[in-house]
Amino acid sequence: MDQPIDLSGFHIKAGEVSIVVPCLEFVLFLDRTDDAGILDFYQRARAALGSSITHYLAESMKGYKRLDARGESMVPTWFSRPREGKLAYYMTMADNDPNKIVTASTIEISIFRRPVHEVTPKLRAQWKVTYEEQKSKLPYPGSQLRVSVPLDHPLADPAAIRDWILDFSLVKNGADFTGHCGYALNHYLQPIDRDLYDPAKKALASFVLRYPGLGFNGGGIQSRILRYEPKLSEFVPLIERANWLNLVCDKTLDLIGGRSHVRTLLGDDLPISMHEVAHGVAIQAGLSPQVGDLGHRDFVEPYRRVAKVLRPIRIDEIPGMGGWFMQTETNEWLNALDKEYQ
């Protein structure tokens, strides 16, 4: 049911410290990477959050620092002048130090750089041996880009964020992507501080297992988001989980019949629409993001329909996160939209 939602009850504190905070997130997963597209993502996300971003953590840094000129220049330098032989890049930016307090404004860039020109016939032949002949289960991680905004941000308006997302170059012109947008919970991540970490994990598990429309950042998704397809002799990005806005490139969508077939399967009895981009689609499940509520039998039917149609191209499982959120619970969340309720 599409109606205004009060998410303030998902804001949890331990004493005076925020440890769980609701937000609207946009997440993009990539197989092959495009430096200019990654830089476009960063610049657009950075412009959207502006002065609210105050801290950053990059790669080998031991802790978050106040944002300075060096921090501002890192991502633009990485992807305008990539270093030969450097494969992995990581940067997180936030409104405050996430090791001290959780906020809604975040940007995360986690890249395993794999330019199109480096996916050579020789590399494909190596994949064939490893993943077809040897039946290897060795993970082949994808790249992840994430931005989350507060619920009072202008981009928290459904039409505004949808149009904003569809204008990202990686979405508008990219060919190797999946992603999603919807309500999520940012949460405290440092197990060294049990007074903050334990209640955060307990609250997170409780919320996402009751409210099936909620997402969260974590769960080891990057190592599982790509699947090797023997008939293509390459990897395809998968869908993490059905959400309000579901981005799927044609390479992945073709595994379940392509755009026209998927449109037919989605039906016309629920408020589900499909927005086309050059090499994929964005499937919108409802007029606005929803959280649902199993306790009140709000199962978020548009999300469930999308989940059913996209099931063959969704990831199968994710690892546990410890404490109150072991693997049984994380996978209960992952597959909650598939469950049949009496």
C-alpha positions in Angstrom: 0.0 0.0 0.0 1.5 3.3 -1.1 1.1 5.9 1.6 3.2 8.2 3.7 5.5 6.3 6.0 6.9 7.4 9.4 10.3 5.8 9.7 11.3 7.6 12.9 10.8 4.5 14.9 13.7 2.9 13.1 16.1 5.5 14.5 17.8 3.7 17.5 20.2 5.1 20.0 22.4 3.6 22.7 22.5 6.3 25.3 23.0 9.5 23.2 24.7 7.7 20.3 22.7 6.9 17.1 23.4 3.2 16.2 20.6 2.5 13.6 19.4 5.2 11.2 16.8 5.0 8.4 17.7 6.3 5.0 17.0 6.0 1.3 19.8 4.1 -0.5 20.8 3.7 -4.1 23.2 0.8 -4.7 24.8 -0.1 -8.0 26.8 -3.3 -8.7 29.2 -3.7 -11.7 31.0 -6.4 -13.5 33.2 -4.7 -16.0 34.1 -1.2 -14.8 34.1 2.2 -16.6 36.4 4.8 -15.0 34.4 7.8 -16.3 31.1 6.2 -15.1 32.5 5.6 -11.6 33.8 9.1 -11.4 30.3 10.4 -12.6 28.7 8.4 -9.8 31.0 9.8 -7.2 30.7 13.4 -8.4 26.9 13.3 -8.5 26.6 11.6 -5.1 29.1 14.1 -3.6 27.3 17.0 -5.1 23.9 15.7 -3.7 25.2 15.4 -0.2 27.4 18.5 -0.2 28.6 19.9 3.1 26.9 17.1 5.1 29.8 14.9 4.2 32.5 15.6 6.9 34.6 12.4 7.3 36.3 9.8 5.1 38.1 6.5 5.2 40.1 5.2 2.3 42.0 1.9 1.8 44.9 1.5 4.3 43.8 4.4 6.6 43.4 3.1 10.2 40.4 5.3 11.0 38.1 8.0 9.7 39.5 11.5 9.3 37.9 14.9 8.8 37.4 15.6 5.1 40.2 17.6 3.7 41.7 18.5 0.3 43.4 15.1 0.1 40.2 13.3 0.8 38.3 15.3 -1.8 40.9 14.5 -4.4 41.3 10.8 -3.9 38.4 9.4 -6.0 38.9 11.9 -8.9 42.6 11.0 -9.0 42.0 7.3 -8.9 39.6 7.2 -11.9 40.9 10.0 -14.0 44.5 8.7 -13.8 44.2 5.0 -12.8 47.5 3.4 -11.6 48.8 0.6 -13.7 48.4 -2.7 -11.9 46.2 -1.4 -9.1 43.0 -3.5 -9.0 41.1 -2.5 -5.9 39.9 0.9 -4.7 37.9 1.7 -1.5 36.5 4.9 -0.1 33.7 5.6 2.4 32.5 9.1 3.2 29.9 10.1 5.9 28.3 12.8 7.9 30.5 12.3 11.1 32.7 9.4 12.1 30.7 6.2 11.7 32.9 4.5 14.3 31.4 7.0 16.8 27.9 7.6 15.5 25.7 6.4 12.6 24.2 8.9 10.2 22.0 8.7 7.1 24.4 10.5 4.7 27.0 8.1 3.2 28.9 7.4 0.0 30.7 4.2 -0.6 33.0 3.3 -3.5 34.3 -0.3 -3.5 35.8 -1.1 -6.9 37.5 -4.2 -8.3 38.7 -2.4 -11.5 38.0 -4.5 -14.6 38.0 -2.3 -17.7 36.2 -3.8 -20.8 39.5 -3.9 -22.8 41.0 -6.2 -20.1 38.4 -8.9 -20.6 40.4 -10.6 -23.3 39.9 -13.9 -25.1 42.8 -15.2 -23.0 41.0 -14.3 -19.8 37.7 -15.8 -21.0 39.7 -19.0 -21.7 41.0 -19.0 -18.2 37.5 -18.6 -16.8 36.3 -21.5 -18.9 39.0 -23.8 -17.4 38.4 -22.6 -13.9 34.6 -22.3 -13.8 33.5 -24.9 -16.3 36.1 -27.6 -16.4 37.3 -27.4 -12.8 33.9 -26.4 -11.5 35.5 -23.9 -9.2 33.4 -22.1 -6.6 36.1 -19.4 -6.2 34.3 -16.0 -5.7 34.8 -13.4 -8.4 33.8 -10.2 -6.7 32.0 -7.3 -8.4 32.2 -3.6 -7.7 29.7 -1.8 -5.5 28.7 1.9 -5.4 26.4 3.1 -2.7 24.9 6.4 -1.7 22.4 6.9 1.1 20.4 10.1 1.8 18.4 11.3 4.9 14.7 11.0 4.6 14.3 14.8 4.6 16.7 15.3 1.7 15.2 16.5 -1.6 16.2 13.2 -3.2 14.0 11.3 -0.8 11.1 12.2 -3.0 10.4 9.1 -5.1 10.1 10.9 -8.5 13.2 13.0 -7.8 15.5 10.0 -6.9 14.1 7.8 -9.7 14.9 10.5 -12.3 18.3 11.2 -10.6 19.2 7.5 -10.8 18.2 7.1 -14.4 20.5 9.9 -15.4 23.7 8.3 -14.0 26.0 7.5 -16.9 26.5 3.9 -15.6 22.7 3.4 -15.7 21.9 5.5 -18.8 24.7 4.1 -21.0 26.2 1.2 -19.1 26.0 -2.4 -20.1 27.1 -4.4 -17.0 25.1 -3.4 -14.0 22.4 -4.3 -11.5 21.2 -2.3 -8.6 18.4 -1.1 -6.5 16.9 1.8 -4.5 14.7 1.7 -1.5 14.5 2.3 2.3 17.4 0.9 4.3 19.0 1.0 7.7 22.5 2.3 8.2 23.9 0.7 11.3 26.9 0.6 13.6 29.6 -1.7 12.2 32.5 -1.8 14.7 32.4 -5.1 16.8 35.2 -3.7 19.0 32.7 -1.5 20.8 30.2 -4.1 22.1 28.1 -1.5 23.9 27.1 0.0 20.5 27.6 -3.0 18.1 25.5 -5.5 20.0 22.3 -3.4 20.4 22.7 -2.2 16.8 22.9 -5.7 15.4 20.0 -6.8 17.5 17.8 -3.9 16.4 18.8 -4.3 12.8 17.9 -8.0 12.7 14.6 -7.4 14.5 13.6 -4.6 12.0 14.5 -6.2 8.7 13.0 -9.5 9.6 9.6 -7.9 10.4 9.6 -5.2 7.7 10.4 -6.9 4.4 10.9 -3.7 2.4 13.9 -2.7 4.4 17.4 -3.2 3.3 20.8 -2.8 5.0 24.4 -2.4 3.9 26.6 -5.5 4.5 26.2 -9.2 4.2 29.1 -10.0 2.0 27.2 -9.1 -1.2 30.2 -8.2 -3.4 31.7 -11.6 -3.4 28.4 -13.2 -4.5 26.9 -10.6 -6.9 28.5 -12.0 -10.0 27.7 -15.4 -11.5 29.6 -17.2 -14.2 27.4 -18.2 -17.2 28.9 -21.0 -19.3 26.8 -20.2 -22.4 28.2 -16.6 -22.3 31.7 -17.6 -21.2 31.6 -14.6 -18.8 30.1 -13.3 -15.6 26.8 -11.5 -15.2 25.8 -9.3 -12.3 22.8 -10.6 -10.3 20.1 -8.9 -8.3 20.7 -8.8 -4.6 17.0 -8.6 -3.6 13.8 -7.1 -5.0 13.3 -3.5 -4.0 11.3 -0.4 -5.0 13.6 0.4 -8.0 15.3 -2.6 -9.5 18.0 -2.0 -12.1 18.9 -4.8 -14.5 21.2 -4.7 -17.6 20.0 -6.6 -20.7 22.8 -9.1 -20.4 21.3 -10.3 -17.1 17.7 -9.8 -18.1 18.2 -11.9 -21.2 18.8 -14.9 -19.0 15.1 -14.8 -18.1 13.7 -14.0 -21.5 14.5 -10.3 -22.0 12.6 -7.1 -21.6 9.3 -8.0 -23.4 9.0 -11.3 -21.6 9.7 -9.8 -18.2 7.2 -7.1 -18.8 4.6 -9.7 -19.5 5.5 -11.7 -16.4 5.2 -8.6 -14.2 1.5 -8.2 -15.3 -0.7 -5.2 -15.2 -2.7 -5.8 -12.0 -0.2 -4.2 -9.7 1.4 -0.7 -9.8 4.6 -1.9 -11.4 6.3 0.0 -14.2 9.4 -0.4 -16.4 11.7 2.4 -17.4 14.0 1.6 -20.2 17.6 2.7 -20.6 20.1 2.0 -23.4 21.2 -1.4 -22.2 18.7 -2.4 -19.5 15.7 -1.5 -17.5 14.6 0.0 -14.1 11.6 -1.9 -12.7 9.6 0.3 -10.3 7.5 -1.6 -7.8 4.9 0.9 -6.7 4.6 4.7 -6.7 7.0 5.1 -3.7 9.3 2.9 -1.6 7.6 0.8 1.1 8.7 -1.1 4.1 5.7 -3.5 4.7 5.0 -5.0 8.1 4.5 -8.8 8.6 2.8 -8.1 11.9 0.0 -6.3 10.0 0.1 -8.6 7.0 1.4 -5.9 4.7 3.6 -8.1 2.5 4.5 -5.4 -0.1 2.8 -7.2 -3.0 4.6 -5.2 -5.8 7.9 -6.1 -4.4 6.9 -9.8 -4.1 5.8 -9.9 -7.8 9.2 -8.4 -8.8 11.0 -10.9 -6.6 9.2 -13.8 -8.2 9.9 -12.7 -11.8 13.6 -11.9 -11.0 14.2 -15.1 -8.9 16.4 -16.9 -11.4 18.8 -13.9 -11.5 18.9 -13.1 -7.8 21.7 -14.2 -5.5 21.0 -17.5 -3.6 22.4 -16.8 -0.2 24.5 -14.5 1.9 26.7 -15.2 5.0 25.6 -14.4 8.5 26.7 -11.2 10.3 27.1 -12.7 13.8 25.2 -12.2 17.0 21.5 -11.9 16.5 21.9 -12.0 12.7 23.4 -15.4 11.8 23.2 -17.0 8.4 19.7 -18.4 9.0 18.4 -14.9 9.8 20.2 -13.1 7.0 18.9 -15.5 4.4 15.4 -15.3 5.9 15.6 -11.6 5.2 17.1 -12.2 1.7 14.2 -14.5 0.7 11.4 -12.9 2.8 9.6 -11.7 -0.3 9.3 -15.3 -1.6 7.7 -16.7 1.5 4.1 -17.8 1.3 2.0 -16.4 4.2 -1.3 -18.0 5.3 
